[in-house]
Amino acid sequence: MSQDTLNIALLGHRFMGRAHSNAWLQSTHFFDPKLKPVLKVACGRDEADLQAFADRWGWEEIETDWKKVIARDDIDVIDIALPTFMHAEVTIAAAEAGKHIFCEKPFANTLEESEAMLAAAKKAGVVHYVNHNYRRCPAVFLAKQMIDEGALGEIYHWRGAYQQSWLVNKDHPIDWKLKRKLAAAGPLWDLGSHAIDLAHFIVGSDFKNLTCQSKNFVTQRPLAESPEQIADVEVECAALMMGEFKNGALASIETTRYATGRRNRHTFEIYGSKGSLSWDMEDMNRLKYFNQDDPEKAVGWRDILATERCHDYVKNWWPPGHIIGYEHTFVHAVVDFIDAVADGTSLFPDFSDGAKITRVLEAALESAESGARVNL
């Protein structure tokens, strides 16, 4: 790292690789981070696809061996956009090499892995971040601020859901996300990690206990590499989790890939003694607010369009009323990450948050398998 630049290495170049590349590029177009990111090297297995990706997004070099990337002295940040089952080995190696780490979610496949990743990052003294990007939607950030300022009073209920529909087609082949050893679980792990992170962040309390029930609607599918062969689906198709926070609030979280018609619906509702809030990722700029103290003739839900310059991150984009989208949350995360590296400070959610989420996920799996309530 020079006095004014930060050399980035990206591991993974598919969906998340594109989202991350765009974020690094846009960070200096709309914000003024304290260091300028340099897209130094992109790493992946398919050399031809990787080169095309690097050319499109402006990465200076490509590499097919992630271990060589981590060993390079000219790399400051390892950006991990790999499948979850690779996170632990790569992250620990990056930390031991003294690299700052920007890691996609889900954080890890087991609590043991999570704790090892956290310990390695702490020992190395590097900035470590888990990319739960939904925290950095301006409307979500506003919800957190309103709760912290007491707008909702005592929190009674958290109701979260993350619903997708890409497995409704029974002919969709089995990939790594449907294999227990590689994915840890199904939507409970993949989507639930986001839902649990938002619950921790906004409610401001950890889970005290929980129960979980899961269901398999389709138990067998064709193999992607051999469509004529049929194999078992090794993870759940949907899960419902209920629990209690340490502050006394109750929670329910639904995760599914079988919500027909729901492409990527991530929602939460929060009910308190003085008011309520509701948010939907499919309308991510809007926060719905109910104020118990409104006069009777004006009582009702109001819409807050979080696009004013007073809302966090918004002033760097467009004039009020001009909405932003999914990709902007990655830019916000990257800018905050760069400044944390420059200042030598922490950035949340970090690996301790990742381990905390993994602990909840493991408890939910345990409950789904045993039918019992699990105390955390």
Secondary structure, DSSP 8 states (H G I E B T S, - for coil): --SSEEEEEEE--SHHHHHHHHHHHHHHHH---SSEEEEEEEE-S-HHHHHHHHHHHT-SEEES-HHHHHH-TT--EEEE-S-GGGHHHHHHHHHHTT-EEEE-SS--SSHHHHHHHHHHHHHHT--EEE--GGGGSHHHHHHHHHHHTTTT-SEEEEEEEEE--TT-STT--B-GGG-HHHHSSSHHHHTHHHHHHHHHHHH---EEEEEEEEE-S--EEEBSS-TTSEEE--S-SEEEEEEEETTS-EEEEEEES--TT-SSEEEEEEEESSEEEEEEGGGTTEEEEEETTS-GGG-SEEEEE--STTSTTGGGS-STT----HHHHHHHHHHHHHHHHHHT---SS-HHHHHHHHHHHHHHHHHHHH-S-EE-
